[in-house]
Amino acid sequence: MKSSPVNVIRVLIADDHPVVREGLAAILRSERDIQVVAEAADGVHACALYDQHLPDVVILDLRMPRKDGLQVVTELMSSRRPKPRIIVMTTFETEEDVRRALQAGAKGYLVKGALPEQILETVRRVAGGEALVPVSIASVLTESLSRPELSPREFQVLRQMAAGDSNKEISQKLNITEHTVKAHVKAVLLKLGAVGRTEAIAIAMKRGLLRES
């Protein structure tokens, strides 16, 4: 009696750490219905391999050289048809990471260190057209979306605040008046729920709005 045919899910893995790639590939290759068609070590290579292999699912690290994961998600989702099914995987799970990845079009989100069962379930369900985000991460996203977002200019001011610049220095670097800088600083503190610059920077770091240099 012949066994029923298996619909194979073709997967591209993109991560700059060889050990992570090898570990993921080993987990996926242990399954009859999953095939790893390519592995990329940076974002530029990931885009090229996507076009070459047209995989069903992309597992993508958010932190990669040349193009980071968010840039890859944005590029692939905006210019490829049909749109790819992307799972982002990272050691980070800050609010901003989650918000940006999912808003860019990622369909799944896994934290590095996820159990093999979680990885396999996510790959299969995303390949089937579902969006799958762990409960812990979904709660972070819900909390994040309930807060007001900083405007692009407020982000610029926040970054200069984190660099230790005074209002006068921010004014000169951004070519705006000190009065305008003060208004932006006030808005940043209000939106972050901070009582001063130091607390605002600490909150922004915790949420992933700022990165450690």
PyMOL commands that place a pseudoatom at each C-alpha (Angstrom):
pseudoatom trace, name=CA, resn=MET, resi=1, chain=A, elem=C, hetatm=0, pos=[0.000, 0.000, 0.000]
pseudoatom trace, name=CA, resn=LYS, resi=2, chain=A, elem=C, hetatm=0, pos=[1.471, 3.324, -1.093]
pseudoatom trace, name=CA, resn=SER, resi=3, chain=A, elem=C, hetatm=0, pos=[1.920, 6.078, 1.465]
pseudoatom trace, name=CA, resn=SER, resi=4, chain=A, elem=C, hetatm=0, pos=[0.101, 9.330, 0.771]
pseudoatom trace, name=CA, resn=PRO, resi=5, chain=A, elem=C, hetatm=0, pos=[2.230, 12.086, -0.785]
pseudoatom trace, name=CA, resn=VAL, resi=6, chain=A, elem=C, hetatm=0, pos=[3.667, 14.664, 1.578]
pseudoatom trace, name=CA, resn=ASN, resi=7, chain=A, elem=C, hetatm=0, pos=[3.417, 18.351, 0.749]
pseudoatom trace, name=CA, resn=VAL, resi=8, chain=A, elem=C, hetatm=0, pos=[6.935, 19.532, 1.474]
pseudoatom trace, name=CA, resn=ILE, resi=9, chain=A, elem=C, hetatm=0, pos=[7.422, 22.971, 3.030]
pseudoatom trace, name=CA, resn=ARG, resi=10, chain=A, elem=C, hetatm=0, pos=[10.506, 24.606, 1.499]
pseudoatom trace, name=CA, resn=VAL, resi=11, chain=A, elem=C, hetatm=0, pos=[12.384, 26.807, 3.992]
pseudoatom trace, name=CA, resn=LEU, resi=12, chain=A, elem=C, hetatm=0, pos=[15.110, 29.437, 3.736]
pseudoatom trace, name=CA, resn=ILE, resi=13, chain=A, elem=C, hetatm=0, pos=[17.101, 30.087, 6.938]
pseudoatom trace, name=CA, resn=ALA, resi=14, chain=A, elem=C, hetatm=0, pos=[18.837, 33.461, 7.332]
pseudoatom trace, name=CA, resn=ASP, resi=15, chain=A, elem=C, hetatm=0, pos=[21.075, 33.992, 10.377]
pseudoatom trace, name=CA, resn=ASP, resi=16, chain=A, elem=C, hetatm=0, pos=[24.647, 35.255, 10.687]
pseudoatom trace, name=CA, resn=HIS, resi=17, chain=A, elem=C, hetatm=0, pos=[25.584, 32.679, 13.338]
pseudoatom trace, name=CA, resn=PRO, resi=18, chain=A, elem=C, hetatm=0, pos=[26.610, 29.317, 11.783]
pseudoatom trace, name=CA, resn=VAL, resi=19, chain=A, elem=C, hetatm=0, pos=[25.748, 27.363, 14.940]
pseudoatom trace, name=CA, resn=VAL, resi=20, chain=A, elem=C, hetatm=0, pos=[22.206, 28.776, 14.962]
pseudoatom trace, name=CA, resn=ARG, resi=21, chain=A, elem=C, hetatm=0, pos=[21.734, 28.007, 11.269]
pseudoatom trace, name=CA, resn=GLU, resi=22, chain=A, elem=C, hetatm=0, pos=[23.009, 24.467, 11.732]
pseudoatom trace, name=CA, resn=GLY, resi=23, chain=A, elem=C, hetatm=0, pos=[20.790, 23.895, 14.744]
pseudoatom trace, name=CA, resn=LEU, resi=24, chain=A, elem=C, hetatm=0, pos=[17.683, 25.127, 12.961]
pseudoatom trace, name=CA, resn=ALA, resi=25, chain=A, elem=C, hetatm=0, pos=[18.506, 23.154, 9.845]
pseudoatom trace, name=CA, resn=ALA, resi=26, chain=A, elem=C, hetatm=0, pos=[18.966, 19.962, 11.877]
pseudoatom trace, name=CA, resn=ILE, resi=27, chain=A, elem=C, hetatm=0, pos=[15.570, 20.410, 13.558]
pseudoatom trace, name=CA, resn=LEU, resi=28, chain=A, elem=C, hetatm=0, pos=[13.793, 21.076, 10.266]
pseudoatom trace, name=CA, resn=ARG, resi=29, chain=A, elem=C, hetatm=0, pos=[15.552, 18.335, 8.290]
pseudoatom trace, name=CA, resn=SER, resi=30, chain=A, elem=C, hetatm=0, pos=[14.404, 15.739, 10.824]
pseudoatom trace, name=CA, resn=GLU, resi=31, chain=A, elem=C, hetatm=0, pos=[10.854, 16.157, 9.469]
pseudoatom trace, name=CA, resn=ARG, resi=32, chain=A, elem=C, hetatm=0, pos=[9.552, 14.493, 6.299]
pseudoatom trace, name=CA, resn=ASP, resi=33, chain=A, elem=C, hetatm=0, pos=[7.396, 17.441, 5.344]
pseudoatom trace, name=CA, resn=ILE, resi=34, chain=A, elem=C, hetatm=0, pos=[10.071, 20.159, 5.624]
pseudoatom trace, name=CA, resn=GLN, resi=35, chain=A, elem=C, hetatm=0, pos=[13.035, 20.820, 3.332]
pseudoatom trace, name=CA, resn=VAL, resi=36, chain=A, elem=C, hetatm=0, pos=[15.764, 23.433, 3.960]
pseudoatom trace, name=CA, resn=VAL, resi=37, chain=A, elem=C, hetatm=0, pos=[16.476, 24.776, 0.464]
pseudoatom trace, name=CA, resn=ALA, resi=38, chain=A, elem=C, hetatm=0, pos=[19.067, 27.444, 1.364]
pseudoatom trace, name=CA, resn=GLU, resi=39, chain=A, elem=C, hetatm=0, pos=[20.920, 29.185, 4.177]
pseudoatom trace, name=CA, resn=ALA, resi=40, chain=A, elem=C, hetatm=0, pos=[22.037, 32.836, 4.260]
pseudoatom trace, name=CA, resn=ALA, resi=41, chain=A, elem=C, hetatm=0, pos=[24.521, 34.573, 6.559]
pseudoatom trace, name=CA, resn=ASP, resi=42, chain=A, elem=C, hetatm=0, pos=[23.404, 38.156, 5.881]
pseudoatom trace, name=CA, resn=GLY, resi=43, chain=A, elem=C, hetatm=0, pos=[20.414, 40.154, 4.678]
pseudoatom trace, name=CA, resn=VAL, resi=44, chain=A, elem=C, hetatm=0, pos=[21.642, 40.810, 1.140]
pseudoatom trace, name=CA, resn=HIS, resi=45, chain=A, elem=C, hetatm=0, pos=[22.306, 37.100, 0.619]
pseudoatom trace, name=CA, resn=ALA, resi=46, chain=A, elem=C, hetatm=0, pos=[18.889, 36.285, 2.097]
pseudoatom trace, name=CA, resn=CYS, resi=47, chain=A, elem=C, hetatm=0, pos=[17.101, 38.442, -0.499]
pseudoatom trace, name=CA, resn=ALA, resi=48, chain=A, elem=C, hetatm=0, pos=[19.135, 36.924, -3.343]
pseudoatom trace, name=CA, resn=LEU, resi=49, chain=A, elem=C, hetatm=0, pos=[18.473, 33.366, -2.168]
pseudoatom trace, name=CA, resn=TYR, resi=50, chain=A, elem=C, hetatm=0, pos=[14.778, 34.124, -1.753]
pseudoatom trace, name=CA, resn=ASP, resi=51, chain=A, elem=C, hetatm=0, pos=[14.574, 35.156, -5.407]
pseudoatom trace, name=CA, resn=GLN, resi=52, chain=A, elem=C, hetatm=0, pos=[16.575, 32.102, -6.459]
pseudoatom trace, name=CA, resn=HIS, resi=53, chain=A, elem=C, hetatm=0, pos=[14.624, 29.465, -4.502]
pseudoatom trace, name=CA, resn=LEU, resi=54, chain=A, elem=C, hetatm=0, pos=[11.195, 31.054, -3.817]
pseudoatom trace, name=CA, resn=PRO, resi=55, chain=A, elem=C, hetatm=0, pos=[10.788, 29.178, -0.511]
pseudoatom trace, name=CA, resn=ASP, resi=56, chain=A, elem=C, hetatm=0, pos=[7.430, 28.684, 1.186]
pseudoatom trace, name=CA, resn=VAL, resi=57, chain=A, elem=C, hetatm=0, pos=[8.745, 30.050, 4.496]
pseudoatom trace, name=CA, resn=VAL, resi=58, chain=A, elem=C, hetatm=0, pos=[11.670, 32.276, 5.491]
pseudoatom trace, name=CA, resn=ILE, resi=59, chain=A, elem=C, hetatm=0, pos=[13.126, 32.057, 9.013]
pseudoatom trace, name=CA, resn=LEU, resi=60, chain=A, elem=C, hetatm=0, pos=[14.917, 35.332, 9.524]
pseudoatom trace, name=CA, resn=ASP, resi=61, chain=A, elem=C, hetatm=0, pos=[17.201, 36.692, 12.240]
pseudoatom trace, name=CA, resn=LEU, resi=62, chain=A, elem=C, hetatm=0, pos=[16.498, 40.344, 13.072]
pseudoatom trace, name=CA, resn=ARG, resi=63, chain=A, elem=C, hetatm=0, pos=[20.169, 41.134, 13.692]
pseudoatom trace, name=CA, resn=MET, resi=64, chain=A, elem=C, hetatm=0, pos=[22.250, 40.521, 10.574]
pseudoatom trace, name=CA, resn=PRO, resi=65, chain=A, elem=C, hetatm=0, pos=[25.034, 42.339, 8.715]
pseudoatom trace, name=CA, resn=ARG, resi=66, chain=A, elem=C, hetatm=0, pos=[24.630, 44.260, 5.434]
pseudoatom trace, name=CA, resn=LYS, resi=67, chain=A, elem=C, hetatm=0, pos=[20.833, 44.317, 5.783]
pseudoatom trace, name=CA, resn=ASP, resi=68, chain=A, elem=C, hetatm=0, pos=[19.127, 43.638, 9.075]
pseudoatom trace, name=CA, resn=GLY, resi=69, chain=A, elem=C, hetatm=0, pos=[16.059, 41.468, 9.365]
pseudoatom trace, name=CA, resn=LEU, resi=70, chain=A, elem=C, hetatm=0, pos=[13.601, 44.356, 9.404]
pseudoatom trace, name=CA, resn=GLN, resi=71, chain=A, elem=C, hetatm=0, pos=[15.044, 45.718, 6.167]
pseudoatom trace, name=CA, resn=VAL, resi=72, chain=A, elem=C, hetatm=0, pos=[14.748, 42.275, 4.594]
pseudoatom trace, name=CA, resn=VAL, resi=73, chain=A, elem=C, hetatm=0, pos=[11.130, 41.879, 5.729]
pseudoatom trace, name=CA, resn=THR, resi=74, chain=A, elem=C, hetatm=0, pos=[10.249, 45.323, 4.400]
pseudoatom trace, name=CA, resn=GLU, resi=75, chain=A, elem=C, hetatm=0, pos=[11.970, 44.728, 1.049]
pseudoatom trace, name=CA, resn=LEU, resi=76, chain=A, elem=C, hetatm=0, pos=[10.516, 41.282, 0.451]
pseudoatom trace, name=CA, resn=MET, resi=77, chain=A, elem=C, hetatm=0, pos=[6.993, 42.192, 1.554]
pseudoatom trace, name=CA, resn=SER, resi=78, chain=A, elem=C, hetatm=0, pos=[6.889, 45.355, -0.558]
pseudoatom trace, name=CA, resn=SER, resi=79, chain=A, elem=C, hetatm=0, pos=[8.308, 44.025, -3.836]
pseudoatom trace, name=CA, resn=ARG, resi=80, chain=A, elem=C, hetatm=0, pos=[7.725, 40.274, -4.148]
pseudoatom trace, name=CA, resn=ARG, resi=81, chain=A, elem=C, hetatm=0, pos=[4.570, 38.580, -5.415]
pseudoatom trace, name=CA, resn=PRO, resi=82, chain=A, elem=C, hetatm=0, pos=[3.161, 36.471, -3.990]
pseudoatom trace, name=CA, resn=LYS, resi=83, chain=A, elem=C, hetatm=0, pos=[4.194, 37.937, -0.664]
pseudoatom trace, name=CA, resn=PRO, resi=84, chain=A, elem=C, hetatm=0, pos=[6.576, 35.706, 1.310]
pseudoatom trace, name=CA, resn=ARG, resi=85, chain=A, elem=C, hetatm=0, pos=[5.674, 34.061, 4.590]
pseudoatom trace, name=CA, resn=ILE, resi=86, chain=A, elem=C, hetatm=0, pos=[8.300, 35.206, 7.064]
pseudoatom trace, name=CA, resn=ILE, resi=87, chain=A, elem=C, hetatm=0, pos=[9.082, 34.093, 10.614]
pseudoatom trace, name=CA, resn=VAL, resi=88, chain=A, elem=C, hetatm=0, pos=[11.411, 36.426, 12.482]
pseudoatom trace, name=CA, resn=MET, resi=89, chain=A, elem=C, hetatm=0, pos=[13.634, 34.868, 15.107]
pseudoatom trace, name=CA, resn=THR, resi=90, chain=A, elem=C, hetatm=0, pos=[15.787, 36.786, 17.557]
pseudoatom trace, name=CA, resn=THR, resi=91, chain=A, elem=C, hetatm=0, pos=[17.277, 36.840, 21.027]
pseudoatom trace, name=CA, resn=PHE, resi=92, chain=A, elem=C, hetatm=0, pos=[15.427, 40.129, 21.573]
pseudoatom trace, name=CA, resn=GLU, resi=93, chain=A, elem=C, hetatm=0, pos=[11.748, 40.560, 22.334]
pseudoatom trace, name=CA, resn=THR, resi=94, chain=A, elem=C, hetatm=0, pos=[11.461, 44.258, 23.062]
pseudoatom trace, name=CA, resn=GLU, resi=95, chain=A, elem=C, hetatm=0, pos=[8.267, 46.062, 22.212]
pseudoatom trace, name=CA, resn=GLU, resi=96, chain=A, elem=C, hetatm=0, pos=[9.805, 47.884, 19.271]
pseudoatom trace, name=CA, resn=ASP, resi=97, chain=A, elem=C, hetatm=0, pos=[11.257, 44.684, 17.788]
pseudoatom trace, name=CA, resn=VAL, resi=98, chain=A, elem=C, hetatm=0, pos=[7.855, 43.033, 17.925]
pseudoatom trace, name=CA, resn=ARG, resi=99, chain=A, elem=C, hetatm=0, pos=[5.964, 46.047, 16.641]
pseudoatom trace, name=CA, resn=ARG, resi=100, chain=A, elem=C, hetatm=0, pos=[8.282, 46.699, 13.697]
pseudoatom trace, name=CA, resn=ALA, resi=101, chain=A, elem=C, hetatm=0, pos=[8.629, 43.091, 12.579]
pseudoatom trace, name=CA, resn=LEU, resi=102, chain=A, elem=C, hetatm=0, pos=[4.907, 42.346, 12.585]
pseudoatom trace, name=CA, resn=GLN, resi=103, chain=A, elem=C, hetatm=0, pos=[3.913, 45.711, 11.132]
pseudoatom trace, name=CA, resn=ALA, resi=104, chain=A, elem=C, hetatm=0, pos=[6.412, 45.097, 8.321]
pseudoatom trace, name=CA, resn=GLY, resi=105, chain=A, elem=C, hetatm=0, pos=[4.550, 41.904, 7.478]
pseudoatom trace, name=CA, resn=ALA, resi=106, chain=A, elem=C, hetatm=0, pos=[6.179, 39.024, 9.359]
pseudoatom trace, name=CA, resn=LYS, resi=107, chain=A, elem=C, hetatm=0, pos=[3.700, 36.214, 10.035]
pseudoatom trace, name=CA, resn=GLY, resi=108, chain=A, elem=C, hetatm=0, pos=[5.476, 34.507, 12.926]
pseudoatom trace, name=CA, resn=TYR, resi=109, chain=A, elem=C, hetatm=0, pos=[7.848, 35.457, 15.714]
pseudoatom trace, name=CA, resn=LEU, resi=110, chain=A, elem=C, hetatm=0, pos=[10.133, 33.140, 17.644]
pseudoatom trace, name=CA, resn=VAL, resi=111, chain=A, elem=C, hetatm=0, pos=[12.664, 33.867, 20.343]
pseudoatom trace, name=CA, resn=LYS, resi=112, chain=A, elem=C, hetatm=0, pos=[15.982, 32.057, 19.944]
pseudoatom trace, name=CA, resn=GLY, resi=113, chain=A, elem=C, hetatm=0, pos=[16.012, 29.141, 22.327]
pseudoatom trace, name=CA, resn=ALA, resi=114, chain=A, elem=C, hetatm=0, pos=[12.447, 28.146, 21.411]
pseudoatom trace, name=CA, resn=LEU, resi=115, chain=A, elem=C, hetatm=0, pos=[11.767, 24.427, 21.719]
pseudoatom trace, name=CA, resn=PRO, resi=116, chain=A, elem=C, hetatm=0, pos=[11.951, 22.335, 18.528]
pseudoatom trace, name=CA, resn=GLU, resi=117, chain=A, elem=C, hetatm=0, pos=[8.214, 21.652, 18.845]
pseudoatom trace, name=CA, resn=GLN, resi=118, chain=A, elem=C, hetatm=0, pos=[7.500, 25.402, 18.836]
pseudoatom trace, name=CA, resn=ILE, resi=119, chain=A, elem=C, hetatm=0, pos=[9.712, 25.956, 15.816]
pseudoatom trace, name=CA, resn=LEU, resi=120, chain=A, elem=C, hetatm=0, pos=[8.104, 23.158, 13.831]
pseudoatom trace, name=CA, resn=GLU, resi=121, chain=A, elem=C, hetatm=0, pos=[4.565, 24.214, 14.736]
pseudoatom trace, name=CA, resn=THR, resi=122, chain=A, elem=C, hetatm=0, pos=[5.300, 27.804, 13.739]
pseudoatom trace, name=CA, resn=VAL, resi=123, chain=A, elem=C, hetatm=0, pos=[6.808, 26.774, 10.395]
pseudoatom trace, name=CA, resn=ARG, resi=124, chain=A, elem=C, hetatm=0, pos=[3.870, 24.526, 9.545]
pseudoatom trace, name=CA, resn=ARG, resi=125, chain=A, elem=C, hetatm=0, pos=[1.182, 26.974, 10.574]
pseudoatom trace, name=CA, resn=VAL, resi=126, chain=A, elem=C, hetatm=0, pos=[2.800, 29.956, 8.871]
pseudoatom trace, name=CA, resn=ALA, resi=127, chain=A, elem=C, hetatm=0, pos=[3.267, 27.844, 5.726]
pseudoatom trace, name=CA, resn=GLY, resi=128, chain=A, elem=C, hetatm=0, pos=[-0.459, 27.122, 5.946]
pseudoatom trace, name=CA, resn=GLY, resi=129, chain=A, elem=C, hetatm=0, pos=[-1.263, 30.824, 5.870]
pseudoatom trace, name=CA, resn=GLU, resi=130, chain=A, elem=C, hetatm=0, pos=[-1.691, 31.470, 9.586]
pseudoatom trace, name=CA, resn=ALA, resi=131, chain=A, elem=C, hetatm=0, pos=[-0.060, 34.184, 11.657]
pseudoatom trace, name=CA, resn=LEU, resi=132, chain=A, elem=C, hetatm=0, pos=[1.458, 32.744, 14.806]
pseudoatom trace, name=CA, resn=VAL, resi=133, chain=A, elem=C, hetatm=0, pos=[2.938, 34.762, 17.658]
pseudoatom trace, name=CA, resn=PRO, resi=134, chain=A, elem=C, hetatm=0, pos=[3.665, 33.281, 21.116]
pseudoatom trace, name=CA, resn=VAL, resi=135, chain=A, elem=C, hetatm=0, pos=[1.312, 34.433, 23.869]
pseudoatom trace, name=CA, resn=SER, resi=136, chain=A, elem=C, hetatm=0, pos=[4.128, 36.156, 25.785]
pseudoatom trace, name=CA, resn=ILE, resi=137, chain=A, elem=C, hetatm=0, pos=[5.132, 38.155, 22.718]
pseudoatom trace, name=CA, resn=ALA, resi=138, chain=A, elem=C, hetatm=0, pos=[1.530, 38.924, 21.740]
pseudoatom trace, name=CA, resn=SER, resi=139, chain=A, elem=C, hetatm=0, pos=[1.001, 40.476, 25.170]
pseudoatom trace, name=CA, resn=VAL, resi=140, chain=A, elem=C, hetatm=0, pos=[4.096, 42.635, 24.682]
pseudoatom trace, name=CA, resn=LEU, resi=141, chain=A, elem=C, hetatm=0, pos=[2.745, 43.772, 21.318]
pseudoatom trace, name=CA, resn=THR, resi=142, chain=A, elem=C, hetatm=0, pos=[-0.688, 44.563, 22.733]
pseudoatom trace, name=CA, resn=GLU, resi=143, chain=A, elem=C, hetatm=0, pos=[0.899, 46.644, 25.469]
pseudoatom trace, name=CA, resn=SER, resi=144, chain=A, elem=C, hetatm=0, pos=[3.123, 48.402, 22.943]
pseudoatom trace, name=CA, resn=LEU, resi=145, chain=A, elem=C, hetatm=0, pos=[0.269, 49.279, 20.591]
pseudoatom trace, name=CA, resn=SER, resi=146, chain=A, elem=C, hetatm=0, pos=[-1.683, 50.807, 23.485]
pseudoatom trace, name=CA, resn=ARG, resi=147, chain=A, elem=C, hetatm=0, pos=[0.999, 53.456, 23.916]
pseudoatom trace, name=CA, resn=PRO, resi=148, chain=A, elem=C, hetatm=0, pos=[1.400, 56.574, 21.755]
pseudoatom trace, name=CA, resn=GLU, resi=149, chain=A, elem=C, hetatm=0, pos=[4.171, 56.318, 19.157]
pseudoatom trace, name=CA, resn=LEU, resi=150, chain=A, elem=C, hetatm=0, pos=[6.945, 58.867, 18.889]
pseudoatom trace, name=CA, resn=SER, resi=151, chain=A, elem=C, hetatm=0, pos=[7.033, 60.894, 15.693]
pseudoatom trace, name=CA, resn=PRO, resi=152, chain=A, elem=C, hetatm=0, pos=[10.149, 60.680, 13.460]
pseudoatom trace, name=CA, resn=ARG, resi=153, chain=A, elem=C, hetatm=0, pos=[11.342, 64.057, 14.789]
pseudoatom trace, name=CA, resn=GLU, resi=154, chain=A, elem=C, hetatm=0, pos=[10.748, 62.957, 18.389]
pseudoatom trace, name=CA, resn=PHE, resi=155, chain=A, elem=C, hetatm=0, pos=[12.877, 59.874, 17.680]
pseudoatom trace, name=CA, resn=GLN, resi=156, chain=A, elem=C, hetatm=0, pos=[15.648, 62.146, 16.422]
pseudoatom trace, name=CA, resn=VAL, resi=157, chain=A, elem=C, hetatm=0, pos=[15.454, 64.273, 19.558]
pseudoatom trace, name=CA, resn=LEU, resi=158, chain=A, elem=C, hetatm=0, pos=[15.401, 61.150, 21.753]
pseudoatom trace, name=CA, resn=ARG, resi=159, chain=A, elem=C, hetatm=0, pos=[18.549, 59.833, 20.068]
pseudoatom trace, name=CA, resn=GLN, resi=160, chain=A, elem=C, hetatm=0, pos=[20.337, 63.144, 20.643]
pseudoatom trace, name=CA, resn=MET, resi=161, chain=A, elem=C, hetatm=0, pos=[19.175, 63.130, 24.261]
pseudoatom trace, name=CA, resn=ALA, resi=162, chain=A, elem=C, hetatm=0, pos=[20.690, 59.678, 24.646]
pseudoatom trace, name=CA, resn=ALA, resi=163, chain=A, elem=C, hetatm=0, pos=[23.928, 61.018, 23.168]
pseudoatom trace, name=CA, resn=GLY, resi=164, chain=A, elem=C, hetatm=0, pos=[24.012, 63.559, 25.992]
pseudoatom trace, name=CA, resn=ASP, resi=165, chain=A, elem=C, hetatm=0, pos=[23.286, 66.632, 23.881]
pseudoatom trace, name=CA, resn=SER, resi=166, chain=A, elem=C, hetatm=0, pos=[21.800, 69.761, 25.437]
pseudoatom trace, name=CA, resn=ASN, resi=167, chain=A, elem=C, hetatm=0, pos=[18.746, 71.462, 23.960]
pseudoatom trace, name=CA, resn=LYS, resi=168, chain=A, elem=C, hetatm=0, pos=[21.057, 73.975, 22.299]
pseudoatom trace, name=CA, resn=GLU, resi=169, chain=A, elem=C, hetatm=0, pos=[23.190, 71.233, 20.759]
pseudoatom trace, name=CA, resn=ILE, resi=170, chain=A, elem=C, hetatm=0, pos=[20.099, 69.354, 19.558]
pseudoatom trace, name=CA, resn=SER, resi=171, chain=A, elem=C, hetatm=0, pos=[18.806, 72.598, 18.064]
pseudoatom trace, name=CA, resn=GLN, resi=172, chain=A, elem=C, hetatm=0, pos=[22.024, 73.076, 16.099]
pseudoatom trace, name=CA, resn=LYS, resi=173, chain=A, elem=C, hetatm=0, pos=[22.294, 69.473, 14.910]
pseudoatom trace, name=CA, resn=LEU, resi=174, chain=A, elem=C, hetatm=0, pos=[18.663, 69.192, 13.806]
pseudoatom trace, name=CA, resn=ASN, resi=175, chain=A, elem=C, hetatm=0, pos=[18.474, 72.780, 12.524]
pseudoatom trace, name=CA, resn=ILE, resi=176, chain=A, elem=C, hetatm=0, pos=[15.416, 73.654, 14.602]
pseudoatom trace, name=CA, resn=THR, resi=177, chain=A, elem=C, hetatm=0, pos=[14.859, 76.270, 17.300]
pseudoatom trace, name=CA, resn=GLU, resi=178, chain=A, elem=C, hetatm=0, pos=[15.540, 75.611, 20.983]
pseudoatom trace, name=CA, resn=HIS, resi=179, chain=A, elem=C, hetatm=0, pos=[11.878, 76.319, 21.654]
pseudoatom trace, name=CA, resn=THR, resi=180, chain=A, elem=C, hetatm=0, pos=[10.933, 73.535, 19.243]
pseudoatom trace, name=CA, resn=VAL, resi=181, chain=A, elem=C, hetatm=0, pos=[13.461, 71.200, 20.871]
pseudoatom trace, name=CA, resn=LYS, resi=182, chain=A, elem=C, hetatm=0, pos=[11.938, 71.865, 24.286]
pseudoatom trace, name=CA, resn=ALA, resi=183, chain=A, elem=C, hetatm=0, pos=[8.476, 71.059, 22.901]
pseudoatom trace, name=CA, resn=HIS, resi=184, chain=A, elem=C, hetatm=0, pos=[9.749, 67.779, 21.448]
pseudoatom trace, name=CA, resn=VAL, resi=185, chain=A, elem=C, hetatm=0, pos=[11.533, 66.842, 24.682]
pseudoatom trace, name=CA, resn=LYS, resi=186, chain=A, elem=C, hetatm=0, pos=[8.333, 67.498, 26.598]
pseudoatom trace, name=CA, resn=ALA, resi=187, chain=A, elem=C, hetatm=0, pos=[6.367, 65.309, 24.153]
pseudoatom trace, name=CA, resn=VAL, resi=188, chain=A, elem=C, hetatm=0, pos=[8.953, 62.512, 24.427]
pseudoatom trace, name=CA, resn=LEU, resi=189, chain=A, elem=C, hetatm=0, pos=[8.782, 62.542, 28.233]
pseudoatom trace, name=CA, resn=LEU, resi=190, chain=A, elem=C, hetatm=0, pos=[4.993, 62.534, 28.145]
pseudoatom trace, name=CA, resn=LYS, resi=191, chain=A, elem=C, hetatm=0, pos=[4.709, 59.681, 25.655]
pseudoatom trace, name=CA, resn=LEU, resi=192, chain=A, elem=C, hetatm=0, pos=[7.263, 57.557, 27.500]
pseudoatom trace, name=CA, resn=GLY, resi=193, chain=A, elem=C, hetatm=0, pos=[5.762, 58.331, 30.891]
pseudoatom trace, name=CA, resn=ALA, resi=194, chain=A, elem=C, hetatm=0, pos=[9.095, 59.638, 32.173]
pseudoatom trace, name=CA, resn=VAL, resi=195, chain=A, elem=C, hetatm=0, pos=[9.801, 62.437, 34.646]
pseudoatom trace, name=CA, resn=GLY, resi=196, chain=A, elem=C, hetatm=0, pos=[13.173, 63.375, 33.194]
pseudoatom trace, name=CA, resn=ARG, resi=197, chain=A, elem=C, hetatm=0, pos=[15.724, 62.693, 30.486]
pseudoatom trace, name=CA, resn=THR, resi=198, chain=A, elem=C, hetatm=0, pos=[17.528, 59.910, 32.337]
pseudoatom trace, name=CA, resn=GLU, resi=199, chain=A, elem=C, hetatm=0, pos=[14.334, 57.962, 32.949]
pseudoatom trace, name=CA, resn=ALA, resi=200, chain=A, elem=C, hetatm=0, pos=[13.176, 58.558, 29.366]
pseudoatom trace, name=CA, resn=ILE, resi=201, chain=A, elem=C, hetatm=0, pos=[16.404, 57.094, 28.006]
pseudoatom trace, name=CA, resn=ALA, resi=202, chain=A, elem=C, hetatm=0, pos=[16.183, 54.107, 30.364]
pseudoatom trace, name=CA, resn=ILE, resi=203, chain=A, elem=C, hetatm=0, pos=[12.578, 53.408, 29.312]
pseudoatom trace, name=CA, resn=ALA, resi=204, chain=A, elem=C, hetatm=0, pos=[13.476, 53.800, 25.631]
pseudoatom trace, name=CA, resn=MET, resi=205, chain=A, elem=C, hetatm=0, pos=[16.355, 51.324, 26.013]
pseudoatom trace, name=CA, resn=LYS, resi=206, chain=A, elem=C, hetatm=0, pos=[14.112, 48.801, 27.770]
pseudoatom trace, name=CA, resn=ARG, resi=207, chain=A, elem=C, hetatm=0, pos=[11.452, 49.010, 25.071]
pseudoatom trace, name=CA, resn=GLY, resi=208, chain=A, elem=C, hetatm=0, pos=[13.973, 48.732, 22.238]
pseudoatom trace, name=CA, resn=LEU, resi=209, chain=A, elem=C, hetatm=0, pos=[13.500, 52.274, 20.960]
pseudoatom trace, name=CA, resn=LEU, resi=210, chain=A, elem=C, hetatm=0, pos=[17.219, 52.860, 21.496]
pseudoatom trace, name=CA, resn=ARG, resi=211, chain=A, elem=C, hetatm=0, pos=[20.107, 50.450, 21.132]
pseudoatom trace, name=CA, resn=GLU, resi=212, chain=A, elem=C, hetatm=0, pos=[23.195, 50.263, 23.282]
pseudoatom trace, name=CA, resn=SER, resi=213, chain=A, elem=C, hetatm=0, pos=[26.206, 51.568, 21.406]
for i in range(1, 213): cmd.bond("trace and resi %d" % i, "trace and resi %d" % (i + 1))
show_as sticks, trace
zoom trace
